[in-house]
Amino acid sequence: MKFSLSELAGSLGDFGTIIPLIIAVALVSDVNTRYVLLFFGIWFILTGLYYRLPIPLEPMKAIAVIVIAGGIGSGEIAASGLILGVIFLVLGYGRSFEIIDRWVPQSVVRGIQLGLALLLFKASAGFVIKDPFFFILGIGIVILFLILVRYRHIPDLSSLCVIGVGFIGGLLMYGVPPVSFIPAPQLVIPLPTDFSSAFSTLVLPQVVLTIANAILATSLLTKDLFSTDIPPKKFSTSIGLMNLASVPFGGFPMCHGAGGLAGQYRYGARTGGANVYAGLIFIFLALFFTSPQVLNIIAVGVLGALLVFVGIEMARHSLRTDSLFITGIIGVLALVSSMTIAFIVGIACAYLLGWVDRSREQKKG
């Protein structure tokens, strides 16, 4: 565990994904953003202490996108988190993920990584439209640090500088957010009807994405970056626990993510100290600032700039595949349709091509 400036810089590497999703969900639903931030902070710290690596946390993206599109209430959100918590806690025991890992080809997992990279590029394009000045400024800062790191051998503190510039820009544009203490938590108890609607609307789309990206792809990327083999079932267990413990008290369904891991690593995170830094930042925001205005004080253009280089890092690792064809198909489908469809089609294509290859070999033999 290290607590250097590099770890602090790396702790900000996934903010470009986390913050926009939380803001968007807060604007269309009745979730309490302060408790969403509080539980993110708590679990960031616990995850860093447990794994000793910068294993990130993110809002469950499929649920966040559906909530944003449909304005789903806190009852259904809590129900989905509880159902998913049970599912992944159960999958974390026994040999479930050994079987899943054996039957999901590596090219499919790499395709999920590529699809995530393309989605990050797409998200960054939206920031260009909203805030081109700070986007270009953020890109310039990151490139400057790339040059300085290469030729002057200084730590890559680009994310610190980029977020700092965005913070100053946000203060100039929006002013200082009001300060207040966090209110007492309110227990969120879903109704029976919330569970049935949440299962079909939120849980089913999220399960495939969590297995593919938050668990299998994160496990593979951890091995790529740190030469450390963390079994997928460990990630599944921690996802189950954090949702069961957080969602009833106002937390938002959360998971790990290969994109977040690539982002934190890209900007300097190498140990769980980065998670501790990120957790303290989120807890500070949750305890003392009125929700959700505090998240708007960062000029959004700089978040888009960070996403570009996170996408590059993710795409670079996705190309370490045993089938560029399968990986490419999944990446494109994830961009134009959904991660779930891309995963299913990728599995089908991988097994079909495998069957064709075996048939050819048998004929030759």
C-alpha positions in Angstrom: 0.0 0.0 0.0 1.4 3.3 -1.1 0.0 6.8 -0.6 2.1 8.8 -3.0 1.1 11.6 -5.4 1.0 9.0 -8.2 -1.6 7.0 -6.2 -3.6 10.2 -5.6 -3.4 11.0 -9.3 -4.5 7.5 -10.2 -7.4 7.6 -7.8 -9.0 10.2 -10.1 -8.6 8.1 -13.2 -12.2 6.7 -13.2 -14.0 9.9 -12.1 -14.8 10.6 -15.8 -17.1 7.6 -15.7 -18.4 7.6 -12.2 -19.4 11.3 -11.8 -21.4 11.8 -15.0 -23.5 8.7 -14.3 -24.2 9.7 -10.7 -25.2 13.2 -11.9 -27.5 11.9 -14.6 -29.2 9.4 -12.3 -29.7 12.0 -9.6 -31.4 14.4 -12.1 -34.1 11.9 -13.2 -34.7 9.7 -10.1 -35.4 10.1 -6.4 -32.1 8.5 -5.2 -30.2 10.4 -2.5 -26.9 11.3 -4.2 -25.2 11.9 -0.9 -25.7 8.3 0.2 -24.7 7.0 -3.2 -21.4 8.9 -2.8 -21.0 7.8 0.8 -21.2 4.1 0.0 -19.0 4.5 -3.0 -16.4 6.1 -0.6 -16.8 3.3 2.0 -16.5 0.5 -0.5 -13.6 2.1 -2.4 -11.6 2.1 0.9 -12.6 -1.5 1.9 -11.8 -2.8 -1.6 -8.4 -1.1 -1.6 -7.6 -2.6 1.8 -8.8 -6.0 0.8 -7.3 -6.4 -2.7 -4.3 -4.2 -2.0 -4.6 -3.1 -5.7 -6.5 -0.3 -7.4 -9.6 -2.4 -8.1 -12.3 0.2 -8.9 -16.0 0.6 -8.2 -18.5 1.9 -10.7 -22.3 2.3 -10.9 -23.8 -0.6 -12.7 -24.0 0.8 -16.1 -27.0 -1.0 -17.6 -29.1 -0.1 -14.6 -27.8 3.5 -14.7 -28.6 3.9 -18.4 -32.1 2.4 -18.0 -32.8 4.6 -15.0 -31.7 7.7 -16.9 -33.9 6.8 -19.9 -37.0 5.8 -17.9 -36.9 7.7 -14.6 -37.2 4.6 -12.5 -37.7 5.1 -8.8 -35.6 4.2 -5.8 -37.7 1.2 -4.9 -37.0 -0.6 -8.1 -33.3 0.4 -8.0 -33.0 -1.0 -4.5 -34.8 -4.2 -5.5 -32.5 -4.7 -8.5 -29.4 -4.2 -6.2 -30.7 -6.7 -3.7 -31.5 -9.3 -6.4 -28.1 -8.8 -8.0 -26.4 -8.9 -4.6 -27.8 -12.4 -4.0 -27.0 -13.6 -7.5 -23.3 -12.6 -7.3 -22.9 -13.7 -3.8 -24.1 -17.2 -4.7 -22.0 -17.3 -7.9 -19.0 -16.4 -5.8 -19.1 -19.7 -3.9 -18.5 -23.1 -5.4 -17.2 -23.6 -9.0 -19.6 -21.4 -10.9 -17.0 -19.1 -12.3 -14.6 -21.9 -13.1 -17.3 -23.3 -15.4 -18.1 -19.8 -16.8 -14.4 -19.0 -17.3 -13.8 -22.3 -19.1 -16.7 -21.8 -21.5 -16.2 -18.1 -22.3 -13.3 -17.7 -24.9 -10.6 -15.2 -24.2 -11.4 -13.4 -27.5 -14.9 -12.7 -26.2 -13.6 -11.1 -23.0 -11.2 -9.1 -25.0 -14.1 -8.0 -27.2 -15.9 -6.7 -24.2 -12.8 -4.7 -23.3 -12.7 -3.3 -26.9 -16.4 -2.5 -26.8 -15.9 -0.6 -23.5 -13.0 1.3 -25.1 -15.2 2.4 -28.0 -18.0 3.4 -25.6 -15.5 5.5 -23.7 -14.6 7.3 -26.9 -18.2 7.8 -27.7 -18.8 9.3 -24.2 -15.9 11.6 -24.6 -17.3 12.9 -27.8 -20.4 14.1 -25.9 -18.1 16.1 -23.6 -16.5 17.8 -26.6 -19.9 19.1 -27.6 -20.8 20.3 -24.1 -17.4 21.9 -23.2 -14.9 22.0 -26.0 -12.5 24.5 -24.4 -11.9 22.5 -21.2 -11.8 19.2 -23.2 -9.0 20.5 -25.4 -7.2 22.0 -22.4 -7.4 18.6 -20.6 -6.1 16.8 -23.7 -3.2 19.2 -23.8 -2.3 18.7 -20.2 -2.3 14.9 -20.5 -0.1 15.1 -23.7 2.3 17.5 -21.9 2.7 15.0 -19.1 3.3 12.2 -21.5 6.2 14.1 -22.9 7.6 15.1 -19.5 7.3 11.6 -18.1 9.2 10.2 -21.1 12.0 12.8 -21.3 12.2 14.2 -17.8 11.2 11.1 -15.8 8.7 12.8 -13.5 5.6 11.2 -12.1 2.5 11.3 -14.3 0.3 13.7 -12.3 -1.8 14.7 -15.4 -5.2 13.6 -13.8 -4.5 15.7 -10.7 -3.8 18.8 -12.9 -6.7 18.1 -15.2 -9.2 17.7 -12.4 -7.7 20.8 -10.7 -8.1 22.9 -13.8 -11.7 21.6 -14.2 -12.4 22.4 -10.5 -11.2 26.0 -10.9 -13.2 26.3 -14.1 -16.3 25.0 -12.4 -15.9 27.4 -9.5 -15.6 30.3 -11.9 -18.6 29.2 -13.9 -21.0 27.9 -11.2 -19.7 29.4 -7.9 -19.0 27.6 -4.6 -21.6 24.9 -3.8 -23.6 25.3 -0.6 -22.3 23.4 2.4 -24.5 21.3 4.7 -24.2 18.1 6.8 -25.6 14.8 5.5 -29.1 14.0 6.8 -29.9 10.8 8.7 -30.2 7.7 6.4 -33.7 6.4 5.4 -34.2 2.7 4.9 -35.3 2.0 1.3 -37.7 -0.9 1.4 -38.8 -2.1 -2.0 -42.4 -3.3 -2.5 -43.2 -6.8 -3.9 -44.1 -5.2 -7.2 -40.7 -3.5 -7.3 -38.9 -6.9 -7.3 -40.9 -8.3 -10.3 -40.5 -5.2 -12.4 -36.8 -4.7 -11.4 -36.0 -8.3 -12.4 -37.2 -8.0 -16.0 -36.3 -4.3 -16.5 -33.0 -3.9 -14.7 -31.5 -7.2 -13.5 -31.5 -9.3 -16.7 -29.6 -6.6 -18.8 -27.1 -6.1 -16.0 -26.2 -9.7 -15.2 -24.5 -10.4 -18.5 -22.6 -7.0 -18.5 -21.4 -7.6 -14.9 -20.2 -11.1 -15.6 -18.4 -10.1 -18.8 -16.9 -6.7 -17.9 -17.0 -6.3 -14.1 -15.8 -9.8 -13.3 -14.2 -11.7 -16.3 -12.6 -8.7 -18.0 -11.4 -7.1 -14.7 -9.8 -10.4 -13.7 -8.0 -10.7 -17.0 -6.9 -7.1 -17.0 -5.6 -7.5 -13.4 -3.4 -10.3 -14.7 -2.2 -8.1 -17.6 -1.3 -5.1 -15.5 -0.1 -6.6 -12.2 0.7 -10.3 -13.1 -1.7 -11.1 -10.2 -4.3 -13.8 -10.6 -7.5 -12.7 -8.8 -10.1 -15.4 -9.4 -13.4 -14.1 -10.9 -15.4 -15.6 -8.0 -13.6 -13.2 -5.6 -14.9 -10.2 -7.6 -18.3 -11.8 -7.7 -18.4 -12.2 -3.9 -17.3 -8.6 -3.2 -20.0 -7.3 -5.7 -22.6 -9.3 -3.9 -21.6 -8.1 -0.5 -21.3 -4.4 -1.3 -24.8 -4.3 -2.9 -26.6 -6.2 -0.2 -25.0 -4.0 2.5 -25.4 -0.6 0.7 -28.6 -0.6 -1.5 -31.1 -0.8 1.4 -29.6 2.4 2.9 -29.6 4.5 -0.2 -26.6 3.2 -2.1 -26.8 2.7 -5.9 -26.0 -0.8 -7.4 -22.3 -1.0 -8.0 -19.7 -3.3 -9.4 -16.1 -3.5 -10.4 -15.0 -2.5 -14.0 -12.2 -3.2 -16.4 -12.5 0.4 -17.7 -12.1 1.8 -14.2 -9.0 -0.4 -13.6 -7.5 0.8 -16.9 -8.2 4.4 -16.0 -6.7 4.3 -12.5 -3.6 2.4 -13.8 -3.2 4.8 -16.7 -3.0 7.8 -14.4 -0.6 6.3 -11.8 -2.4 3.9 -9.5 -0.4 0.8 -8.6 -1.7 -0.1 -5.1 -4.9 0.0 -3.0 -3.8 3.4 -1.7 -5.4 4.9 -4.7 -8.7 3.4 -3.6 -8.3 4.9 -0.2 -7.8 8.3 -1.7 -10.8 8.0 -3.9 -12.9 6.8 -1.0 -12.0 9.7 1.2 -12.8 12.1 -1.6 -16.3 10.6 -2.1 -17.0 10.5 1.7 -15.9 14.1 2.1 -18.3 15.2 -0.7 -21.1 13.2 0.7 -20.8 14.4 4.3 -20.5 18.2 3.7 -21.9 19.3 0.4 -25.5 19.6 -0.7 -26.5 17.0 -3.3 -26.2 17.0 -6.3 -24.8 20.5 -7.1 -21.3 19.6 -5.8 -20.7 17.3 -8.7 -21.4 20.1 -11.1 -18.5 22.2 -10.0 -16.0 20.3 -12.3 -16.0 21.6 -15.8 -17.2 18.5 -17.7 -14.8 18.9 -20.6 -11.9 17.7 -18.5 -13.7 14.5 -17.6 -14.0 13.8 -21.4 -10.3 14.4 -21.8 -9.5 11.8 -19.1 -11.9 9.3 -20.8 -10.0 9.5 -24.1 -6.8 8.2 -22.6 -8.6 5.6 -20.5 -10.2 4.3 -23.8 -6.7 4.1 -25.4 -5.4 2.1 -22.4 -8.3 -0.3 -22.6 -8.2 -0.7 -26.4 -4.4 -1.5 -26.2 -5.0 -4.4 -23.9 -8.1 -5.6 -25.8 -5.9 -6.3 -28.9 -4.0 -9.0 -27.0 -6.5 -11.5 -28.3 -6.3 -14.9 -30.0 -9.0 -13.8 -32.5 -9.0 -10.2 -33.8 -12.1 -11.1 -35.8 -14.3 -12.1 -32.8 -12.9 -9.3 -30.7 -13.6 -6.8 -33.4 -17.2 -8.0 -34.0 -18.0 -7.8 -30.3 -16.4 -4.3 -30.0 -18.5 -2.9 -32.9 -21.7 -4.6 -31.7 -21.2 -3.2 -28.2 -20.9 0.3 -29.7 -23.9 0.2 -32.0 -26.3 -2.1 -30.0 -25.6 -3.2 -26.5 -23.0 -5.1 -24.5 -25.4 -7.9 -23.8 -26.1 -8.5 -27.5 -22.4 -8.2 -28.3 -21.6 -10.8 -25.7 -24.2 -13.3 -26.9 -23.3 -12.9 -30.6 -19.6 -13.1 -29.8 -20.1 -16.4 -27.9 -22.1 -17.8 -30.8 -19.5 -16.7 -33.4 -16.6 -18.0 -31.4 -18.1 -21.5 -31.1 -19.2 -21.5 -34.7 -15.7 -20.6 -35.9 -14.3 -23.2 -33.6 -16.6 -25.9 -35.0 -15.7 -24.9 -38.6 -12.0 -25.1 -37.8 -12.3 -28.5 -36.2 -14.3 -29.7 -39.2 -11.6 -28.6 -41.6 -8.9 -30.3 -39.5 -10.9 -33.5 -39.5 -11.3 -33.4 -43.3 -7.6 -32.8 -43.7 -6.8 -35.7 -41.4 
